[in-house]
Amino acid sequence: MAQEQSGVFPLALILSYVLVPYVLRCEGPIVHERAEAALALAAEHEVAQCVAQDMIFQGWALAEQGHTPEGVARMRQGLAAWQETGAELNQCFFLALLTTGYQRLGQMDQGLHLLNEALVLVDATGERWCEAKLHRLKGELLLRLAADPAPEAEACFQHALTIARSQHAKSWELRAAVSLSQLWQHQGRRDAAHKLLAEVYGWFTEGFDTADLQEAKALLQELS
């Protein structure tokens, strides 16, 4: 529909935002390929917000495919460009994506700093659609950073579960359940881990080819 309309802005906007579902599905190669085309169009016609968002997604895809330093640099560049436009929408999500890059680099302190910044933004703006993701990521980072990480990390995972359930956000709930089940597995609480994850996994009736559901299925098999 955007291609049939006159003007570049609708098409640049659609090409940029159509990347979001692929990012949420963790499909790095597709995001990388499509971000190239989206960025080229947005840059050619100077659609600043689309340029910034496409750069962030491009950087995330690079990090997902193993080019982590380059990907983190690209995400930082895109985030700075986004902030220069004065936009606040989606910054929490972008900060979460950048956090995963620092997590891959082993820079947990920097990741936690970004998450705390994102959580302040959540309260300031009321944009809470990815709040559960932020708390889950915080738990993951704490597990690799704190001297006695389990209690605080578990609290983060439980909070992420509570938020996801209150929002009926089943994908975020599944990811939080996987993180908490993995922690319980390492603590020897296999039955509790299996029960939690099986209940969430059993809700889904499609999407079994996605990375999240495949990870959950593999973990359930380990816990059985």
C-alpha positions as YAML, in Angstrom:
chain: A
units: angstrom
residues:
- id: 1
  name: MET
  ca: [0.00, 0.00, 0.00]
- id: 2
  name: ALA
  ca: [2.84, 2.39, 0.80]
- id: 3
  name: GLN
  ca: [4.43, 1.71, -2.57]
- id: 4
  name: GLU
  ca: [1.20, 2.75, -4.27]
- id: 5
  name: GLN
  ca: [1.10, 6.08, -2.46]
- id: 6
  name: SER
  ca: [2.94, 9.18, -3.55]
- id: 7
  name: GLY
  ca: [5.80, 10.36, -1.39]
- id: 8
  name: VAL
  ca: [8.72, 8.54, 0.16]
- id: 9
  name: PHE
  ca: [7.90, 8.94, 3.86]
- id: 10
  name: PRO
  ca: [5.17, 6.25, 4.11]
- id: 11
  name: LEU
  ca: [7.38, 3.68, 2.38]
- id: 12
  name: ALA
  ca: [10.44, 4.55, 4.47]
- id: 13
  name: LEU
  ca: [8.36, 4.29, 7.63]
- id: 14
  name: ILE
  ca: [6.85, 0.94, 6.68]
- id: 15
  name: LEU
  ca: [10.20, -0.53, 5.62]
- id: 16
  name: SER
  ca: [11.60, 0.51, 8.98]
- id: 17
  name: TYR
  ca: [8.80, -0.75, 11.21]
- id: 18
  name: VAL
  ca: [8.29, -3.99, 9.32]
- id: 19
  name: LEU
  ca: [11.66, -4.99, 10.76]
- id: 20
  name: VAL
  ca: [10.29, -5.04, 14.30]
- id: 21
  name: PRO
  ca: [8.55, -8.45, 14.16]
- id: 22
  name: TYR
  ca: [11.73, -10.03, 12.79]
- id: 23
  name: VAL
  ca: [13.76, -8.47, 15.60]
- id: 24
  name: LEU
  ca: [11.28, -9.81, 18.14]
- id: 25
  name: ARG
  ca: [11.58, -13.25, 16.52]
- id: 26
  name: CYS
  ca: [15.39, -13.04, 16.76]
- id: 27
  name: GLU
  ca: [15.83, -13.48, 13.00]
- id: 28
  name: GLY
  ca: [19.13, -11.68, 12.54]
- id: 29
  name: PRO
  ca: [19.87, -12.56, 8.87]
- id: 30
  name: ILE
  ca: [16.48, -11.33, 7.68]
- id: 31
  name: VAL
  ca: [16.78, -8.13, 9.70]
- id: 32
  name: HIS
  ca: [20.27, -7.48, 8.35]
- id: 33
  name: GLU
  ca: [19.17, -7.93, 4.74]
- id: 34
  name: ARG
  ca: [16.04, -5.81, 5.03]
- id: 35
  name: ALA
  ca: [17.64, -3.13, 7.16]
- id: 36
  name: GLU
  ca: [20.12, -2.45, 4.35]
- id: 37
  name: ALA
  ca: [17.30, -1.62, 1.93]
- id: 38
  name: ALA
  ca: [15.31, 0.35, 4.50]
- id: 39
  name: LEU
  ca: [18.35, 2.37, 5.54]
- id: 40
  name: ALA
  ca: [19.33, 3.16, 1.96]
- id: 41
  name: LEU
  ca: [15.88, 4.60, 1.20]
- id: 42
  name: ALA
  ca: [15.60, 6.54, 4.46]
- id: 43
  name: ALA
  ca: [19.11, 7.98, 4.11]
- id: 44
  name: GLU
  ca: [18.59, 8.97, 0.48]
- id: 45
  name: HIS
  ca: [15.50, 10.98, 1.38]
- id: 46
  name: GLU
  ca: [16.74, 12.15, 4.81]
- id: 47
  name: VAL
  ca: [14.00, 10.59, 6.92]
- id: 48
  name: ALA
  ca: [15.93, 11.04, 10.16]
- id: 49
  name: GLN
  ca: [13.98, 8.82, 12.56]
- id: 50
  name: CYS
  ca: [13.86, 5.95, 10.08]
- id: 51
  name: VAL
  ca: [17.60, 6.28, 9.45]
- id: 52
  name: ALA
  ca: [18.26, 6.07, 13.19]
- id: 53
  name: GLN
  ca: [15.95, 3.09, 13.79]
- id: 54
  name: ASP
  ca: [17.28, 1.21, 10.76]
- id: 55
  name: MET
  ca: [20.84, 1.69, 12.03]
- id: 56
  name: ILE
  ca: [19.89, 0.29, 15.43]
- id: 57
  name: PHE
  ca: [18.27, -2.76, 13.87]
- id: 58
  name: GLN
  ca: [21.18, -3.19, 11.50]
- id: 59
  name: GLY
  ca: [23.59, -3.13, 14.43]
- id: 60
  name: TRP
  ca: [21.50, -5.61, 16.39]
- id: 61
  name: ALA
  ca: [21.51, -7.99, 13.41]
- id: 62
  name: LEU
  ca: [25.29, -7.71, 13.10]
- id: 63
  name: ALA
  ca: [25.70, -8.57, 16.78]
- id: 64
  name: GLU
  ca: [23.31, -11.50, 16.44]
- id: 65
  name: GLN
  ca: [25.42, -12.88, 13.62]
- id: 66
  name: GLY
  ca: [28.65, -12.72, 15.60]
- id: 67
  name: HIS
  ca: [29.94, -9.29, 14.56]
- id: 68
  name: THR
  ca: [29.35, -7.96, 18.04]
- id: 69
  name: PRO
  ca: [31.80, -5.03, 18.34]
- id: 70
  name: GLU
  ca: [30.72, -3.68, 14.97]
- id: 71
  name: GLY
  ca: [27.08, -4.24, 15.85]
- id: 72
  name: VAL
  ca: [27.33, -2.45, 19.20]
- id: 73
  name: ALA
  ca: [29.05, 0.51, 17.56]
- id: 74
  name: ARG
  ca: [26.31, 0.69, 14.96]
- id: 75
  name: MET
  ca: [23.56, 0.51, 17.59]
- id: 76
  name: ARG
  ca: [25.22, 3.28, 19.59]
- id: 77
  name: GLN
  ca: [25.41, 5.40, 16.46]
- id: 78
  name: GLY
  ca: [21.75, 4.77, 15.69]
- id: 79
  name: LEU
  ca: [20.64, 5.47, 19.27]
- id: 80
  name: ALA
  ca: [22.51, 8.78, 19.29]
- id: 81
  name: ALA
  ca: [20.87, 9.71, 15.99]
- id: 82
  name: TRP
  ca: [17.45, 8.78, 17.39]
- id: 83
  name: GLN
  ca: [17.98, 10.92, 20.48]
- id: 84
  name: GLU
  ca: [19.09, 13.86, 18.31]
- id: 85
  name: THR
  ca: [15.65, 13.91, 16.71]
- id: 86
  name: GLY
  ca: [14.09, 14.52, 20.13]
- id: 87
  name: ALA
  ca: [12.09, 11.28, 19.96]
- id: 88
  name: GLU
  ca: [11.50, 9.28, 23.13]
- id: 89
  name: LEU
  ca: [9.25, 6.56, 21.70]
- id: 90
  name: ASN
  ca: [10.87, 3.10, 21.68]
- id: 91
  name: GLN
  ca: [14.07, 4.21, 23.44]
- id: 92
  name: CYS
  ca: [13.50, 1.58, 26.13]
- id: 93
  name: PHE
  ca: [13.40, -1.12, 23.46]
- id: 94
  name: PHE
  ca: [16.48, 0.24, 21.72]
- id: 95
  name: LEU
  ca: [18.37, 0.32, 25.02]
- id: 96
  name: ALA
  ca: [17.39, -3.31, 25.61]
- id: 97
  name: LEU
  ca: [18.77, -4.28, 22.20]
- id: 98
  name: LEU
  ca: [22.02, -2.46, 22.92]
- id: 99
  name: THR
  ca: [22.21, -4.20, 26.29]
- id: 100
  name: THR
  ca: [22.19, -7.59, 24.59]
- id: 101
  name: GLY
  ca: [25.20, -6.44, 22.58]
- id: 102
  name: TYR
  ca: [27.13, -5.52, 25.72]
- id: 103
  name: GLN
  ca: [26.05, -8.83, 27.24]
- id: 104
  name: ARG
  ca: [27.67, -10.64, 24.30]
- id: 105
  name: LEU
  ca: [30.83, -8.58, 24.83]
- id: 106
  name: GLY
  ca: [30.89, -9.52, 28.52]
- id: 107
  name: GLN
  ca: [30.47, -5.87, 29.56]
- id: 108
  name: MET
  ca: [27.82, -6.49, 32.21]
- id: 109
  name: ASP
  ca: [28.33, -3.20, 34.07]
- id: 110
  name: GLN
  ca: [27.64, -1.21, 30.93]
- id: 111
  name: GLY
  ca: [24.59, -3.36, 30.22]
- id: 112
  name: LEU
  ca: [23.18, -2.79, 33.71]
- id: 113
  name: HIS
  ca: [23.74, 0.95, 33.34]
- id: 114
  name: LEU
  ca: [21.67, 0.95, 30.15]
- id: 115
  name: LEU
  ca: [18.92, -1.14, 31.74]
- id: 116
  name: ASN
  ca: [18.65, 1.22, 34.68]
- id: 117
  name: GLU
  ca: [18.42, 4.11, 32.23]
- id: 118
  name: ALA
  ca: [15.69, 2.28, 30.34]
- id: 119
  name: LEU
  ca: [13.71, 1.54, 33.51]
- id: 120
  name: VAL
  ca: [13.83, 5.23, 34.47]
- id: 121
  name: LEU
  ca: [12.44, 6.02, 31.02]
- id: 122
  name: VAL
  ca: [9.67, 3.46, 31.50]
- id: 123
  name: ASP
  ca: [8.48, 5.27, 34.61]
- id: 124
  name: ALA
  ca: [8.91, 8.70, 33.05]
- id: 125
  name: THR
  ca: [7.10, 7.98, 29.78]
- id: 126
  name: GLY
  ca: [4.70, 5.18, 30.72]
- id: 127
  name: GLU
  ca: [5.89, 3.18, 27.71]
- id: 128
  name: ARG
  ca: [5.77, -0.27, 29.29]
- id: 129
  name: TRP
  ca: [5.37, -2.69, 26.40]
- id: 130
  name: CYS
  ca: [8.89, -4.10, 26.79]
- id: 131
  name: GLU
  ca: [9.22, -3.59, 30.56]
- id: 132
  name: ALA
  ca: [9.19, -7.36, 31.19]
- id: 133
  name: LYS
  ca: [12.10, -7.76, 28.79]
- id: 134
  name: LEU
  ca: [14.12, -5.17, 30.71]
- id: 135
  name: HIS
  ca: [13.68, -6.94, 34.05]
- id: 136
  name: ARG
  ca: [14.51, -10.33, 32.53]
- id: 137
  name: LEU
  ca: [17.68, -8.95, 30.97]
- id: 138
  name: LYS
  ca: [18.64, -7.41, 34.29]
- id: 139
  name: GLY
  ca: [18.36, -10.83, 35.90]
- id: 140
  name: GLU
  ca: [20.51, -12.39, 33.18]
- id: 141
  name: LEU
  ca: [23.23, -9.79, 33.66]
- id: 142
  name: LEU
  ca: [23.16, -10.13, 37.44]
- id: 143
  name: LEU
  ca: [23.70, -13.87, 37.13]
- id: 144
  name: ARG
  ca: [27.01, -13.16, 35.42]
- id: 145
  name: LEU
  ca: [28.07, -10.22, 37.53]
- id: 146
  name: ALA
  ca: [27.00, -10.37, 41.18]
- id: 147
  name: ALA
  ca: [28.92, -12.30, 43.83]
- id: 148
  name: ASP
  ca: [25.73, -14.00, 45.06]
- id: 149
  name: PRO
  ca: [23.45, -13.42, 42.08]
- id: 150
  name: ALA
  ca: [20.68, -15.99, 42.46]
- id: 151
  name: PRO
  ca: [18.26, -14.22, 44.85]
- id: 152
  name: GLU
  ca: [18.35, -10.88, 43.04]
- id: 153
  name: ALA
  ca: [18.25, -12.49, 39.61]
- id: 154
  name: GLU
  ca: [15.31, -14.67, 40.62]
- id: 155
  name: ALA
  ca: [13.47, -11.57, 41.84]
- id: 156
  name: CYS
  ca: [14.04, -9.95, 38.44]
- id: 157
  name: PHE
  ca: [12.71, -13.01, 36.60]
- id: 158
  name: GLN
  ca: [9.68, -13.23, 38.87]
- id: 159
  name: HIS
  ca: [8.97, -9.54, 38.35]
- id: 160
  name: ALA
  ca: [9.29, -9.99, 34.58]
- id: 161
  name: LEU
  ca: [6.79, -12.87, 34.76]
- id: 162
  name: THR
  ca: [4.34, -10.78, 36.79]
- id: 163
  name: ILE
  ca: [4.52, -7.87, 34.36]
- id: 164
  name: ALA
  ca: [4.18, -10.09, 31.29]
- id: 165
  name: ARG
  ca: [1.17, -11.87, 32.74]
- id: 166
  name: SER
  ca: [-0.53, -8.61, 33.68]
- id: 167
  name: GLN
  ca: [-0.05, -7.42, 30.08]
- id: 168
  name: HIS
  ca: [-1.04, -10.80, 28.55]
- id: 169
  name: ALA
  ca: [2.32, -10.63, 26.75]
- id: 170
  name: LYS
  ca: [2.88, -14.33, 26.15]
- id: 171
  name: SER
  ca: [6.20, -14.02, 24.32]
- id: 172
  name: TRP
  ca: [7.73, -11.99, 27.14]
- id: 173
  name: GLU
  ca: [6.20, -14.45, 29.62]
- id: 174
  name: LEU
  ca: [7.80, -17.38, 27.80]
- id: 175
  name: ARG
  ca: [11.23, -15.77, 27.83]
- id: 176
  name: ALA
  ca: [10.98, -14.94, 31.52]
- id: 177
  name: ALA
  ca: [9.83, -18.49, 32.24]
- id: 178
  name: VAL
  ca: [12.81, -19.91, 30.35]
- id: 179
  name: SER
  ca: [15.24, -17.72, 32.30]
- id: 180
  name: LEU
  ca: [13.69, -18.62, 35.65]
- id: 181
  name: SER
  ca: [13.48, -22.33, 34.76]
- id: 182
  name: GLN
  ca: [17.15, -22.37, 33.80]
- id: 183
  name: LEU
  ca: [18.04, -20.82, 37.15]
- id: 184
  name: TRP
  ca: [15.91, -23.36, 39.02]
- id: 185
  name: GLN
  ca: [17.45, -26.17, 36.98]
- id: 186
  name: HIS
  ca: [20.92, -25.12, 38.13]
- id: 187
  name: GLN
  ca: [19.63, -25.04, 41.71]
- id: 188
  name: GLY
  ca: [18.26, -28.58, 41.43]
- id: 189
  name: ARG
  ca: [14.61, -27.49, 41.39]
- id: 190
  name: ARG
  ca: [13.84, -29.42, 38.23]
- id: 191
  name: ASP
  ca: [10.20, -30.25, 38.99]
- id: 192
  name: ALA
  ca: [9.30, -26.64, 39.69]
- id: 193
  name: ALA
  ca: [11.16, -25.52, 36.58]
- id: 194
  name: HIS
  ca: [9.38, -28.06, 34.38]
- id: 195
  name: LYS
  ca: [5.96, -27.18, 35.79]
- id: 196
  name: LEU
  ca: [6.45, -23.45, 35.25]
- id: 197
  name: LEU
  ca: [7.76, -23.74, 31.72]
- id: 198
  name: ALA
  ca: [5.29, -26.42, 30.61]
- id: 199
  name: GLU
  ca: [2.36, -24.24, 31.63]
- id: 200
  name: VAL
  ca: [3.57, -21.28, 29.58]
- id: 201
  name: TYR
  ca: [4.75, -23.37, 26.61]
- id: 202
  name: GLY
  ca: [1.44, -25.24, 26.52]
- id: 203
  name: TRP
  ca: [-0.45, -22.02, 25.79]
- id: 204
  name: PHE
  ca: [1.08, -21.70, 22.31]
- id: 205
  name: THR
  ca: [-0.61, -23.25, 19.28]
- id: 206
  name: GLU
  ca: [1.68, -21.88, 16.55]
- id: 207
  name: GLY
  ca: [5.13, -20.43, 16.01]
- id: 208
  name: PHE
  ca: [6.98, -23.59, 16.95]
- id: 209
  name: ASP
  ca: [9.69, -22.80, 14.39]
- id: 210
  name: THR
  ca: [10.69, -19.64, 16.25]
- id: 211
  name: ALA
  ca: [13.85, -19.43, 18.33]
- id: 212
  name: ASP
  ca: [11.99, -18.79, 21.59]
- id: 213
  name: LEU
  ca: [9.72, -21.83, 21.33]
- id: 214
  name: GLN
  ca: [12.54, -24.06, 20.14]
- id: 215
  name: GLU
  ca: [14.66, -23.01, 23.14]
- id: 216
  name: ALA
  ca: [11.74, -23.63, 25.49]
- id: 217
  name: LYS
  ca: [11.07, -27.06, 23.99]
- id: 218
  name: ALA
  ca: [14.72, -28.08, 24.31]
- id: 219
  name: LEU
  ca: [14.77, -26.99, 27.94]
- id: 220
  name: LEU
  ca: [11.57, -28.92, 28.69]
- id: 221
  name: GLN
  ca: [13.17, -32.03, 27.26]
- id: 222
  name: GLU
  ca: [16.19, -31.54, 29.53]
- id: 223
  name: LEU
  ca: [13.92, -31.14, 32.54]
- id: 224
  name: SER
  ca: [11.76, -34.19, 31.76]
...
